[in-house]
Amino acid sequence: MDCLCETCWYYDYDQEADEYYCMMELDEDEFYRAFVQPQGRCPYYRQGDDYTLARRQ
């Protein structure tokens, strides 16, 4: 599975921590299903292009 986090609406940058993170705060089971299981997909993924993400900031 390709990780699509970089294009997701919920992937954000934290200036204090100087890192990117998922704003959805998945629990352990959701994380496992989305990223560890074969063919897993994040149920919260929402497409956001560069313009959409820039408008949000």
C-alpha distance matrix in Angstrom:
0.0 3.8 6.3 9.0 11.7 14.0 14.6 15.0 18.6 18.5 17.5 21.0 23.1 25.7 28.6 30.3 27.5 26.4 22.7 19.9 18.8 17.5 20.6 19.5 20.2 17.9 19.6 18.4 17.5 15.5 13.6 12.9 11.8 9.5 7.9 9.2 9.2 7.1 6.0 7.0 7.9 10.5 13.8 15.5 13.5 16.3 16.3 18.8 20.0 22.3 25.4 24.2 23.1 26.4 28.5 27.2 28.6
3.8 0.0 3.8 6.1 9.1 10.7 11.5 12.6 16.3 16.6 15.1 18.4 20.4 23.2 26.0 28.0 25.3 23.9 20.2 17.4 16.8 15.8 19.1 18.6 19.7 18.0 20.3 19.6 19.1 16.8 14.6 14.7 13.9 10.9 9.2 11.4 12.2 10.7 9.4 9.6 9.2 10.9 14.2 15.1 12.4 14.7 14.1 16.1 16.9 18.9 22.1 21.3 20.1 23.2 25.6 24.5 25.7
6.3 3.8 0.0 3.8 5.6 7.8 9.2 9.8 13.5 13.3 11.6 14.9 16.8 19.6 22.5 24.4 21.8 20.5 16.8 13.8 13.1 12.1 15.5 15.2 16.3 15.0 17.6 17.3 17.3 14.7 12.3 13.3 13.0 9.5 7.8 10.8 12.5 12.1 11.1 9.9 8.8 9.1 12.7 12.8 10.3 12.7 12.5 14.1 15.3 17.0 20.3 19.2 17.6 20.7 23.0 21.6 22.6
9.0 6.1 3.8 0.0 3.8 5.5 5.7 6.5 10.3 10.9 9.5 13.0 15.4 18.5 21.4 23.7 21.6 20.2 16.6 13.2 12.6 11.3 14.2 14.2 16.1 15.4 18.5 18.9 18.9 15.8 13.9 15.5 14.8 11.0 10.5 13.9 15.3 14.9 13.1 11.7 9.4 8.9 11.8 11.2 7.9 9.6 8.8 10.4 11.6 13.6 16.7 15.5 14.2 17.4 19.6 18.4 19.7
11.7 9.1 5.6 3.8 0.0 3.8 5.4 5.0 8.4 8.0 6.0 9.4 11.9 14.9 17.9 20.1 18.0 16.8 13.2 9.7 8.9 7.8 10.8 11.4 13.2 13.1 16.4 17.2 17.9 14.8 12.6 15.0 14.9 11.2 10.6 14.2 16.2 16.7 15.4 13.2 10.9 9.1 11.9 10.4 7.7 9.4 9.4 10.0 11.7 13.1 16.1 14.6 12.5 15.7 17.9 16.2 17.1
14.0 10.7 7.8 5.5 3.8 0.0 3.8 5.7 8.6 9.2 6.4 8.8 10.6 14.1 16.5 19.2 17.5 15.6 12.4 9.1 9.7 9.7 12.4 13.9 15.8 16.4 19.8 20.7 21.6 18.5 16.3 18.7 18.7 14.9 14.1 17.5 19.6 19.8 18.4 16.7 14.3 12.8 15.3 13.4 10.4 10.9 9.7 9.0 9.6 10.1 13.5 12.9 10.5 13.2 16.0 14.8 15.3
14.6 11.5 9.2 5.7 5.4 3.8 0.0 3.8 6.7 8.7 7.5 10.1 12.6 16.2 18.7 21.6 20.3 18.5 15.5 12.0 12.3 11.3 13.2 14.3 16.9 17.4 21.0 22.2 22.6 19.2 17.6 20.0 19.3 15.6 15.5 19.1 20.6 20.5 18.5 16.9 13.9 12.5 14.3 12.3 8.8 8.2 6.1 5.6 6.4 8.1 11.1 10.1 8.7 11.8 14.1 13.4 14.7
15.0 12.6 9.8 6.5 5.0 5.7 3.8 0.0 3.8 5.4 5.5 8.7 12.0 15.3 18.2 20.8 19.6 18.4 15.4 11.6 10.7 8.8 10.2 10.8 13.8 14.3 18.0 19.6 20.0 16.4 15.3 18.1 17.3 13.6 14.3 18.1 19.5 19.9 17.8 15.6 12.3 10.1 11.4 8.8 5.8 5.3 5.2 5.4 8.1 10.1 12.4 10.2 8.7 12.4 13.9 12.2 14.0
18.6 16.3 13.5 10.3 8.4 8.6 6.7 3.8 0.0 3.8 5.7 7.9 11.5 14.4 17.3 19.9 19.3 18.5 15.9 12.3 11.3 9.1 9.1 10.1 13.5 14.8 18.5 20.8 21.3 17.7 17.0 20.2 19.4 16.0 17.1 20.9 22.3 23.1 20.9 18.4 15.0 12.2 12.5 9.2 7.3 5.4 6.0 4.9 8.2 9.9 11.1 8.2 6.6 10.4 11.1 9.0 11.2
18.5 16.6 13.3 10.9 8.0 9.2 8.7 5.4 3.8 0.0 3.8 6.1 9.9 12.2 15.5 17.6 16.8 16.5 13.8 10.2 8.3 5.7 5.3 6.6 9.8 11.5 15.2 17.6 18.5 15.1 14.4 17.8 17.6 14.4 15.5 19.1 20.9 22.2 20.6 17.6 14.5 11.2 11.7 8.1 7.5 7.3 9.1 8.7 11.8 13.0 14.4 11.6 9.3 12.6 13.4 10.5 12.0
17.5 15.1 11.6 9.5 6.0 6.4 7.5 5.5 5.7 3.8 0.0 3.8 7.2 10.0 13.2 15.5 14.2 13.5 10.5 6.8 5.7 4.6 6.2 8.5 10.7 12.4 16.0 17.8 19.2 16.0 14.4 17.7 18.0 14.6 14.7 18.3 20.6 21.8 20.5 17.7 15.0 12.1 13.7 10.7 9.3 9.7 10.4 9.5 11.6 12.1 14.3 12.3 9.3 12.2 14.1 11.6 12.1
21.0 18.4 14.9 13.0 9.4 8.8 10.1 8.7 7.9 6.1 3.8 0.0 3.8 6.6 9.7 12.2 11.5 10.7 8.5 5.5 5.6 6.3 6.7 10.1 11.8 14.4 17.8 19.8 21.7 18.8 17.1 20.5 21.2 18.0 17.9 21.3 23.8 25.2 24.2 21.4 18.8 15.7 17.1 13.9 12.9 12.8 13.2 11.4 13.0 12.4 14.3 12.7 9.1 11.0 12.9 10.2 9.6
23.1 20.4 16.8 15.4 11.9 10.6 12.6 12.0 11.5 9.9 7.2 3.8 0.0 3.8 6.2 9.1 8.5 7.2 5.8 4.3 6.4 8.8 9.5 13.1 14.0 16.8 19.9 21.6 23.9 21.4 19.3 22.6 23.7 20.7 20.0 23.1 26.0 27.4 26.7 24.0 21.8 18.9 20.6 17.5 16.4 16.4 16.6 14.4 15.3 13.9 15.9 15.0 11.2 12.0 14.4 12.1 10.3
25.7 23.2 19.6 18.5 14.9 14.1 16.2 15.3 14.4 12.2 10.0 6.6 3.8 0.0 3.8 5.6 5.5 5.6 5.6 6.0 7.3 10.1 10.1 13.8 13.9 17.1 19.7 21.5 24.3 22.2 20.1 23.5 25.0 22.3 21.6 24.5 27.6 29.4 29.0 26.1 24.0 21.0 22.5 19.4 19.0 19.3 19.9 17.8 19.0 17.5 19.2 18.2 14.4 14.9 16.9 14.3 12.0
28.6 26.0 22.5 21.4 17.9 16.5 18.7 18.2 17.3 15.5 13.2 9.7 6.2 3.8 0.0 3.8 5.6 4.8 7.0 8.7 10.9 13.9 13.8 17.6 17.6 20.8 23.4 25.1 27.9 25.9 23.7 27.0 28.7 25.9 25.0 27.8 31.0 32.7 32.3 29.6 27.5 24.6 26.2 23.1 22.4 22.4 22.6 20.2 20.8 18.7 20.2 19.7 16.0 15.6 17.7 15.6 12.7
30.3 28.0 24.4 23.7 20.1 19.2 21.6 20.8 19.9 17.6 15.5 12.2 9.1 5.6 3.8 0.0 3.8 5.5 8.2 10.6 12.0 15.1 14.9 18.4 17.7 21.0 23.0 24.6 27.8 26.2 24.0 27.2 29.3 26.9 25.9 28.4 31.7 33.7 33.7 30.8 29.1 26.0 27.6 24.6 24.4 24.8 25.4 23.3 24.2 22.3 23.8 23.1 19.4 19.2 21.1 18.6 15.8
27.5 25.3 21.8 21.6 18.0 17.5 20.3 19.6 19.3 16.8 14.2 11.5 8.5 5.5 5.6 3.8 0.0 3.8 5.5 8.5 9.8 13.2 13.8 17.0 15.9 18.8 20.7 21.9 25.1 23.7 21.2 24.2 26.5 24.2 22.9 25.1 28.6 30.6 30.9 28.1 26.7 23.8 25.7 23.1 22.9 23.8 24.5 22.8 23.8 22.2 24.2 23.5 19.7 20.0 22.3 19.7 17.3
26.4 23.9 20.5 20.2 16.8 15.6 18.5 18.4 18.5 16.5 13.5 10.7 7.2 5.6 4.8 5.5 3.8 0.0 3.8 7.2 9.9 13.6 14.7 18.1 17.6 20.3 22.6 23.6 26.6 24.9 22.2 25.1 27.1 24.4 22.9 25.3 28.7 30.4 30.5 27.9 26.4 23.8 26.0 23.4 22.5 23.1 23.2 21.2 21.7 19.8 22.0 21.8 18.0 18.1 20.7 18.8 16.2
22.7 20.2 16.8 16.6 13.2 12.4 15.5 15.4 15.9 13.8 10.5 8.5 5.8 5.6 7.0 8.2 5.5 3.8 0.0 3.8 6.6 10.4 12.2 15.4 14.9 17.2 19.6 20.5 23.3 21.5 18.7 21.5 23.5 20.7 19.1 21.6 25.0 26.6 26.7 24.1 22.7 20.2 22.5 20.1 19.2 20.1 20.3 18.8 19.5 18.1 20.7 20.1 16.4 17.2 20.0 17.8 15.9
19.9 17.4 13.8 13.2 9.7 9.1 12.0 11.6 12.3 10.2 6.8 5.5 4.3 6.0 8.7 10.6 8.5 7.2 3.8 0.0 3.8 7.2 9.4 12.5 12.7 14.8 17.7 18.8 21.2 18.9 16.3 19.3 20.8 17.8 16.6 19.5 22.6 24.0 23.7 21.1 19.3 16.8 19.1 16.6 15.4 16.3 16.6 15.3 16.3 15.4 18.1 17.2 13.5 15.0 17.7 15.4 14.2
18.8 16.8 13.1 12.6 8.9 9.7 12.3 10.7 11.3 8.3 5.7 5.6 6.4 7.3 10.9 12.0 9.8 9.9 6.6 3.8 0.0 3.8 6.3 8.9 8.9 11.0 14.0 15.4 17.7 15.4 13.1 16.4 17.8 15.1 14.3 17.3 20.2 22.1 21.8 18.8 17.0 14.1 16.1 13.7 13.3 14.7 15.8 15.1 17.0 16.8 19.2 17.6 14.3 16.4 18.5 15.7 15.1
17.5 15.8 12.1 11.3 7.8 9.7 11.3 8.8 9.1 5.7 4.6 6.3 8.8 10.1 13.9 15.1 13.2 13.6 10.4 7.2 3.8 0.0 3.8 5.5 6.4 8.2 11.7 13.6 15.4 12.6 10.9 14.5 15.3 12.5 12.6 15.9 18.4 20.3 19.6 16.4 14.3 11.0 12.6 10.0 10.1 11.7 13.5 13.5 16.0 16.7 18.8 16.6 13.7 16.5 18.0 15.0 15.3
20.6 19.1 15.5 14.2 10.8 12.4 13.2 10.2 9.1 5.3 6.2 6.7 9.5 10.1 13.8 14.9 13.8 14.7 12.2 9.4 6.3 3.8 0.0 3.8 5.6 8.6 11.9 14.7 16.4 13.6 12.8 16.6 17.2 14.7 15.6 18.8 21.0 23.1 22.2 18.8 16.3 12.7 13.2 10.1 11.0 12.0 14.3 13.9 16.8 17.5 18.9 16.2 13.5 16.1 16.9 13.4 14.0
19.5 18.6 15.2 14.2 11.4 13.9 14.3 10.8 10.1 6.6 8.5 10.1 13.1 13.8 17.6 18.4 17.0 18.1 15.4 12.5 8.9 5.5 3.8 0.0 3.8 5.7 9.2 12.2 13.4 10.4 10.4 14.2 14.4 12.3 13.9 17.0 18.7 21.0 20.1 16.5 14.1 10.3 10.3 7.5 9.5 11.2 14.2 14.8 18.2 19.5 20.9 17.9 15.7 18.8 19.3 15.9 17.0
20.2 19.7 16.3 16.1 13.2 15.8 16.9 13.8 13.5 9.8 10.7 11.8 14.0 13.9 17.6 17.7 15.9 17.6 14.9 12.7 8.9 6.4 5.6 3.8 0.0 3.8 6.5 9.5 11.5 9.5 9.1 12.8 13.8 12.5 13.5 16.0 18.1 21.0 20.7 17.0 15.3 11.8 12.3 10.4 12.5 14.7 17.6 18.2 21.4 22.5 24.1 21.3 18.8 21.7 22.4 18.9 19.6
17.9 18.0 15.0 15.4 13.1 16.4 17.4 14.3 14.8 11.5 12.4 14.4 16.8 17.1 20.8 21.0 18.8 20.3 17.2 14.8 11.0 8.2 8.6 5.7 3.8 0.0 3.8 6.6 7.9 5.7 5.7 9.3 10.2 9.3 10.8 13.0 14.7 17.7 17.6 13.8 12.7 9.5 10.0 9.3 11.8 14.7 17.7 19.1 22.3 23.8 25.7 22.9 20.7 23.9 24.7 21.4 22.4
19.6 20.3 17.6 18.5 16.4 19.8 21.0 18.0 18.5 15.2 16.0 17.8 19.9 19.7 23.4 23.0 20.7 22.6 19.6 17.7 14.0 11.7 11.9 9.2 6.5 3.8 0.0 3.8 5.6 5.4 6.1 8.6 10.1 10.6 12.0 13.1 14.7 18.1 18.6 14.9 14.6 12.0 12.4 12.4 15.1 18.2 21.3 22.8 26.0 27.6 29.5 26.6 24.5 27.6 28.4 25.0 25.9
18.4 19.6 17.3 18.9 17.2 20.7 22.2 19.6 20.8 17.6 17.8 19.8 21.6 21.5 25.1 24.6 21.9 23.6 20.5 18.8 15.4 13.6 14.7 12.2 9.5 6.6 3.8 0.0 3.8 5.6 5.2 6.2 8.7 10.0 10.6 10.7 12.4 16.1 17.2 13.9 14.5 12.7 13.8 14.6 16.8 20.2 23.0 24.7 27.7 29.3 31.5 28.9 26.7 29.8 31.0 27.8 28.5
17.5 19.1 17.3 18.9 17.9 21.6 22.6 20.0 21.3 18.5 19.2 21.7 23.9 24.3 27.9 27.8 25.1 26.6 23.3 21.2 17.7 15.4 16.4 13.4 11.5 7.9 5.6 3.8 0.0 3.8 5.4 5.1 6.2 8.6 10.1 10.0 10.5 14.2 15.1 11.8 12.7 11.5 12.1 13.8 16.2 19.7 22.7 24.9 28.0 30.0 32.1 29.4 27.6 31.0 31.9 28.8 30.0
15.5 16.8 14.7 15.8 14.8 18.5 19.2 16.4 17.7 15.1 16.0 18.8 21.4 22.2 25.9 26.2 23.7 24.9 21.5 18.9 15.4 12.6 13.6 10.4 9.5 5.7 5.4 5.6 3.8 0.0 3.8 5.4 5.2 6.1 8.5 9.7 10.3 13.5 13.6 9.9 9.8 8.0 8.5 10.0 12.4 15.9 18.9 21.2 24.4 26.5 28.5 25.7 24.1 27.6 28.4 25.4 26.9
13.6 14.6 12.3 13.9 12.6 16.3 17.6 15.3 17.0 14.4 14.4 17.1 19.3 20.1 23.7 24.0 21.2 22.2 18.7 16.3 13.1 10.9 12.8 10.4 9.1 5.7 6.1 5.2 5.4 3.8 0.0 3.8 5.5 5.2 5.9 7.4 9.2 12.4 13.0 9.5 9.7 8.0 9.9 10.9 12.4 16.0 18.5 20.5 23.3 25.1 27.5 25.1 23.1 26.4 27.7 24.9 25.9
12.9 14.7 13.3 15.5 15.0 18.7 20.0 18.1 20.2 17.8 17.7 20.5 22.6 23.5 27.0 27.2 24.2 25.1 21.5 19.3 16.4 14.5 16.6 14.2 12.8 9.3 8.6 6.2 5.1 5.4 3.8 0.0 3.8 5.5 5.5 4.9 6.3 9.9 11.3 8.3 10.0 9.7 11.7 13.7 14.9 18.6 20.9 23.2 25.9 27.9 30.4 28.1 26.2 29.6 31.1 28.4 29.4
11.8 13.9 13.0 14.8 14.9 18.7 19.3 17.3 19.4 17.6 18.0 21.2 23.7 25.0 28.7 29.3 26.5 27.1 23.5 20.8 17.8 15.3 17.2 14.4 13.8 10.2 10.1 8.7 6.2 5.2 5.5 3.8 0.0 3.8 5.9 6.1 5.4 8.5 8.9 5.6 7.2 7.7 9.2 11.9 13.1 16.9 19.3 22.0 24.8 27.2 29.6 27.1 25.7 29.3 30.5 28.0 29.5
9.5 10.9 9.5 11.0 11.2 14.9 15.6 13.6 16.0 14.4 14.6 18.0 20.7 22.3 25.9 26.9 24.2 24.4 20.7 17.8 15.1 12.5 14.7 12.3 12.5 9.3 10.6 10.0 8.6 6.1 5.2 5.5 3.8 0.0 3.8 6.3 6.7 8.8 8.3 4.6 4.6 4.5 7.2 9.4 9.9 13.7 15.8 18.4 21.1 23.5 25.9 23.6 22.2 25.8 27.1 24.7 26.2
7.9 9.2 7.8 10.5 10.6 14.1 15.5 14.3 17.1 15.5 14.7 17.9 20.0 21.6 25.0 25.9 22.9 22.9 19.1 16.6 14.3 12.6 15.6 13.9 13.5 10.8 12.0 10.6 10.1 8.5 5.9 5.5 5.9 3.8 0.0 3.8 6.0 8.0 8.6 5.8 6.9 7.3 10.7 12.2 12.0 15.6 17.1 19.3 21.6 23.5 26.4 24.5 22.7 26.1 27.9 25.6 26.7
9.2 11.4 10.8 13.9 14.2 17.5 19.1 18.1 20.9 19.1 18.3 21.3 23.1 24.5 27.8 28.4 25.1 25.3 21.6 19.5 17.3 15.9 18.8 17.0 16.0 13.0 13.1 10.7 10.0 9.7 7.4 4.9 6.1 6.3 3.8 0.0 3.8 6.4 8.7 6.9 9.5 10.5 13.5 15.5 15.6 19.3 20.8 23.1 25.2 27.1 30.1 28.3 26.4 29.8 31.7 29.4 30.3
9.2 12.2 12.5 15.3 16.2 19.6 20.6 19.5 22.3 20.9 20.6 23.8 26.0 27.6 31.0 31.7 28.6 28.7 25.0 22.6 20.2 18.4 21.0 18.7 18.1 14.7 14.7 12.4 10.5 10.3 9.2 6.3 5.4 6.7 6.0 3.8 0.0 3.8 6.3 5.2 8.7 10.8 13.2 15.9 16.1 19.8 21.4 24.2 26.4 28.7 31.5 29.5 28.1 31.6 33.3 31.1 32.4
7.1 10.7 12.1 14.9 16.7 19.8 20.5 19.9 23.1 22.2 21.8 25.2 27.4 29.4 32.7 33.7 30.6 30.4 26.6 24.0 22.1 20.3 23.1 21.0 21.0 17.7 18.1 16.1 14.2 13.5 12.4 9.9 8.5 8.8 8.0 6.4 3.8 0.0 3.8 5.4 9.0 12.0 14.4 17.3 16.8 20.2 21.3 24.2 26.0 28.5 31.4 29.7 28.5 32.0 33.8 32.0 33.5
6.0 9.4 11.1 13.1 15.4 18.4 18.5 17.8 20.9 20.6 20.5 24.2 26.7 29.0 32.3 33.7 30.9 30.5 26.7 23.7 21.8 19.6 22.2 20.1 20.7 17.6 18.6 17.2 15.1 13.6 13.0 11.3 8.9 8.3 8.6 8.7 6.3 3.8 0.0 3.8 6.5 10.1 12.2 15.2 14.4 17.5 18.4 21.6 23.5 26.2 28.9 27.1 26.4 30.0 31.5 29.9 31.7
7.0 9.6 9.9 11.7 13.2 16.7 16.9 15.6 18.4 17.6 17.7 21.4 24.0 26.1 29.6 30.8 28.1 27.9 24.1 21.1 18.8 16.4 18.8 16.5 17.0 13.8 14.9 13.9 11.8 9.9 9.5 8.3 5.6 4.6 5.8 6.9 5.2 5.4 3.8 0.0 3.8 6.8 9.1 12.0 11.7 15.2 16.7 19.8 22.1 24.8 27.3 25.3 24.3 27.9 29.3 27.4 29.1
7.9 9.2 8.8 9.4 10.9 14.3 13.9 12.3 15.0 14.5 15.0 18.8 21.8 24.0 27.5 29.1 26.7 26.4 22.7 19.3 17.0 14.3 16.3 14.1 15.3 12.7 14.6 14.5 12.7 9.8 9.7 10.0 7.2 4.6 6.9 9.5 8.7 9.0 6.5 3.8 0.0 3.8 6.1 8.7 8.1 11.5 13.1 16.3 18.8 21.7 24.0 21.7 20.9 24.7 25.9 24.0 25.9
10.5 10.9 9.1 8.9 9.1 12.8 12.5 10.1 12.2 11.2 12.1 15.7 18.9 21.0 24.6 26.0 23.8 23.8 20.2 16.8 14.1 11.0 12.7 10.3 11.8 9.5 12.0 12.7 11.5 8.0 8.0 9.7 7.7 4.5 7.3 10.5 10.8 12.0 10.1 6.8 3.8 0.0 3.8 5.4 5.5 9.3 11.7 14.4 17.4 20.0 22.2 19.6 18.5 22.3 23.3 21.0 23.0
13.8 14.2 12.7 11.8 11.9 15.3 14.3 11.4 12.5 11.7 13.7 17.1 20.6 22.5 26.2 27.6 25.7 26.0 22.5 19.1 16.1 12.6 13.2 10.3 12.3 10.0 12.4 13.8 12.1 8.5 9.9 11.7 9.2 7.2 10.7 13.5 13.2 14.4 12.2 9.1 6.1 3.8 0.0 3.8 5.7 8.8 11.9 14.9 18.2 21.1 22.7 19.7 19.1 22.9 23.3 20.9 23.3
15.5 15.1 12.8 11.2 10.4 13.4 12.3 8.8 9.2 8.1 10.7 13.9 17.5 19.4 23.1 24.6 23.1 23.4 20.1 16.6 13.7 10.0 10.1 7.5 10.4 9.3 12.4 14.6 13.8 10.0 10.9 13.7 11.9 9.4 12.2 15.5 15.9 17.3 15.2 12.0 8.7 5.4 3.8 0.0 3.8 6.3 9.8 12.2 15.8 18.4 19.8 16.6 15.8 19.5 19.8 17.2 19.6
13.5 12.4 10.3 7.9 7.7 10.4 8.8 5.8 7.3 7.5 9.3 12.9 16.4 19.0 22.4 24.4 22.9 22.5 19.2 15.4 13.3 10.1 11.0 9.5 12.5 11.8 15.1 16.8 16.2 12.4 12.4 14.9 13.1 9.9 12.0 15.6 16.1 16.8 14.4 11.7 8.1 5.5 5.7 3.8 0.0 3.8 6.6 9.2 12.6 15.4 17.1 14.3 13.6 17.4 18.1 16.1 18.4
16.3 14.7 12.7 9.6 9.4 10.9 8.2 5.3 5.4 7.3 9.7 12.8 16.4 19.3 22.4 24.8 23.8 23.1 20.1 16.3 14.7 11.7 12.0 11.2 14.7 14.7 18.2 20.2 19.7 15.9 16.0 18.6 16.9 13.7 15.6 19.3 19.8 20.2 17.5 15.2 11.5 9.3 8.8 6.3 3.8 0.0 3.8 6.4 10.0 13.0 14.1 11.1 11.1 14.9 15.1 13.5 16.3
16.3 14.1 12.5 8.8 9.4 9.7 6.1 5.2 6.0 9.1 10.4 13.2 16.6 19.9 22.6 25.4 24.5 23.2 20.3 16.6 15.8 13.5 14.3 14.2 17.6 17.7 21.3 23.0 22.7 18.9 18.5 20.9 19.3 15.8 17.1 20.8 21.4 21.3 18.4 16.7 13.1 11.7 11.9 9.8 6.6 3.8 0.0 3.8 6.7 10.1 11.4 9.0 9.6 13.2 13.9 13.1 15.8
18.8 16.1 14.1 10.4 10.0 9.0 5.6 5.4 4.9 8.7 9.5 11.4 14.4 17.8 20.2 23.3 22.8 21.2 18.8 15.3 15.1 13.5 13.9 14.8 18.2 19.1 22.8 24.7 24.9 21.2 20.5 23.2 22.0 18.4 19.3 23.1 24.2 24.2 21.6 19.8 16.3 14.4 14.9 12.2 9.2 6.4 3.8 0.0 3.8 6.8 7.9 5.5 5.9 9.4 10.3 9.9 12.5
20.0 16.9 15.3 11.6 11.7 9.6 6.4 8.1 8.2 11.8 11.6 13.0 15.3 19.0 20.8 24.2 23.8 21.7 19.5 16.3 17.0 16.0 16.8 18.2 21.4 22.3 26.0 27.7 28.0 24.4 23.3 25.9 24.8 21.1 21.6 25.2 26.4 26.0 23.5 22.1 18.8 17.4 18.2 15.8 12.6 10.0 6.7 3.8 0.0 3.8 5.5 5.3 6.1 8.5 10.1 11.0 12.9
22.3 18.9 17.0 13.6 13.1 10.1 8.1 10.1 9.9 13.0 12.1 12.4 13.9 17.5 18.7 22.3 22.2 19.8 18.1 15.4 16.8 16.7 17.5 19.5 22.5 23.8 27.6 29.3 30.0 26.5 25.1 27.9 27.2 23.5 23.5 27.1 28.7 28.5 26.2 24.8 21.7 20.0 21.1 18.4 15.4 13.0 10.1 6.8 3.8 0.0 3.8 5.6 5.2 6.0 8.7 10.1 11.0
25.4 22.1 20.3 16.7 16.1 13.5 11.1 12.4 11.1 14.4 14.3 14.3 15.9 19.2 20.2 23.8 24.2 22.0 20.7 18.1 19.2 18.8 18.9 20.9 24.1 25.7 29.5 31.5 32.1 28.5 27.5 30.4 29.6 25.9 26.4 30.1 31.5 31.4 28.9 27.3 24.0 22.2 22.7 19.8 17.1 14.1 11.4 7.9 5.5 3.8 0.0 3.8 5.4 5.1 6.2 8.8 10.2
24.2 21.3 19.2 15.5 14.6 12.9 10.1 10.2 8.2 11.6 12.3 12.7 15.0 18.2 19.7 23.1 23.5 21.8 20.1 17.2 17.6 16.6 16.2 17.9 21.3 22.9 26.6 28.9 29.4 25.7 25.1 28.1 27.1 23.6 24.5 28.3 29.5 29.7 27.1 25.3 21.7 19.6 19.7 16.6 14.3 11.1 9.0 5.5 5.3 5.6 3.8 0.0 3.8 5.5 5.3 6.6 9.2
23.1 20.1 17.6 14.2 12.5 10.5 8.7 8.7 6.6 9.3 9.3 9.1 11.2 14.4 16.0 19.4 19.7 18.0 16.4 13.5 14.3 13.7 13.5 15.7 18.8 20.7 24.5 26.7 27.6 24.1 23.1 26.2 25.7 22.2 22.7 26.4 28.1 28.5 26.4 24.3 20.9 18.5 19.1 15.8 13.6 11.1 9.6 5.9 6.1 5.2 5.4 3.8 0.0 3.8 5.5 5.2 6.9
26.4 23.2 20.7 17.4 15.7 13.2 11.8 12.4 10.4 12.6 12.2 11.0 12.0 14.9 15.6 19.2 20.0 18.1 17.2 15.0 16.4 16.5 16.1 18.8 21.7 23.9 27.6 29.8 31.0 27.6 26.4 29.6 29.3 25.8 26.1 29.8 31.6 32.0 30.0 27.9 24.7 22.3 22.9 19.5 17.4 14.9 13.2 9.4 8.5 6.0 5.1 5.5 3.8 0.0 3.8 5.4 5.4
28.5 25.6 23.0 19.6 17.9 16.0 14.1 13.9 11.1 13.4 14.1 12.9 14.4 16.9 17.7 21.1 22.3 20.7 20.0 17.7 18.5 18.0 16.9 19.3 22.4 24.7 28.4 31.0 31.9 28.4 27.7 31.1 30.5 27.1 27.9 31.7 33.3 33.8 31.5 29.3 25.9 23.3 23.3 19.8 18.1 15.1 13.9 10.3 10.1 8.7 6.2 5.3 5.5 3.8 0.0 3.8 5.5
27.2 24.5 21.6 18.4 16.2 14.8 13.4 12.2 9.0 10.5 11.6 10.2 12.1 14.3 15.6 18.6 19.7 18.8 17.8 15.4 15.7 15.0 13.4 15.9 18.9 21.4 25.0 27.8 28.8 25.4 24.9 28.4 28.0 24.7 25.6 29.4 31.1 32.0 29.9 27.4 24.0 21.0 20.9 17.2 16.1 13.5 13.1 9.9 11.0 10.1 8.8 6.6 5.2 5.4 3.8 0.0 3.8
28.6 25.7 22.6 19.7 17.1 15.3 14.7 14.0 11.2 12.0 12.1 9.6 10.3 12.0 12.7 15.8 17.3 16.2 15.9 14.2 15.1 15.3 14.0 17.0 19.6 22.4 25.9 28.5 30.0 26.9 25.9 29.4 29.5 26.2 26.7 30.3 32.4 33.5 31.7 29.1 25.9 23.0 23.3 19.6 18.4 16.3 15.8 12.5 12.9 11.0 10.2 9.2 6.9 5.4 5.5 3.8 0.0
